[in-house]
Amino acid sequence: MHIEFRHLRTIQAIHEEGGLARAADRLNITQSALSHQIKGIEDQAGVELFVRRSKPMKLSAAGFRLLRVAEKVLPEIAALEAEFMGLRQGSAGRLHIAIECHACFEWLFPVLEQFRAPWPEVDVDIRPGLAFEALPALMREEVDIVISSDPEKLKGIVFVPLFDYAPVFVASAKHKLAEKAFVEAEDFRGETLITYPVERARLDIFSELLSPAKVEPLAVRQVELTAVILMLVAAGRGVSVLPDWVLREVKSSAEYITRPLTEAGVTKRLYAAVREDDASLPFMAHFLKLAREIPIRLQRG
């Protein structure tokens, strides 16, 4: 048998309209063409699909079986057509995000809150990029965006600048370093450094300050949550270095202080790596716009 979608639509139309004439009008074909189509389906099936000489036309048992298939398949095809149309128009698609910046989860959620309302048909997912090689996954189209502060030259990949940030030193207000206007690499000797559970190469404090100066802290303690890091710092259990925008999003406290890294300060830039062909998709462009704007709003707020 070679059943086509038009055959399923024909069976459904005749059943719902109760006759060939009205079904032909609904399907925008002639009554003669509709009769030939029915005969062709019955010849393929080897069974009659309608009870002959009945008014209105009634389906046979075999016809009802085909109708049930039509009622199941046609809505799925209609949904698929709508989905493909959304993809063509840029109103639907997939936005799977890999994050190489552990603290970025706290920045990303406000972005997604504003993104989801105008783009309900976009499939959004978040994957911690630190658990796998995010950029190769982007090139293999396993993810669609990689949030990173380490741009690379990769064929077919563009790194869209999002915003600049400053890694800042955080310590208890009673810590001896609270008296300093800024901290340097040597100040970390003998200190317990509290960090996110990230490899050293991806931590700003190591890549920008400690590793170039060949300075090793007394100990490194890894903690998952920003709130816990600040609690430990305030209690004098160690010091930390966090992005300035993270500290703007949490409730300030007199129990800890922040200081710049070095007298000149350290500035880093966060990027969104996307496939070049996807960068102009309407939903992608809107996400990137929100990702750039929201940290600025937080800073002004």
Secondary structure, 3 states (H helix, E strand, C coil): CCCCHHHHHHHHHHHHHCCHHHHHHHHCCCHHHHHHHHHHHHHHHCCCCEECCCCCCEECHHHHHHHHHHHHHHHHHHHHHHHHHHHHHCCCEEEEEEECCCCHHHHHHHHHHHHHCCCCCEEEEEEEHHHCCHHHHHHCCCCCEEEECCCCCCCCEEEEEEEEECEEEEEECCCHHHHCCCECHHHHCCCEEEECCCCHHHCHHHHHHHHHHCCCCCEEEECCCHHHHHHHHHCCCCEEEEEHHHHHHCCCCCCEEEEEECCCCCCEEEEEEEEHHHCCCHHHHHHHHHHHHHHHHHHHC
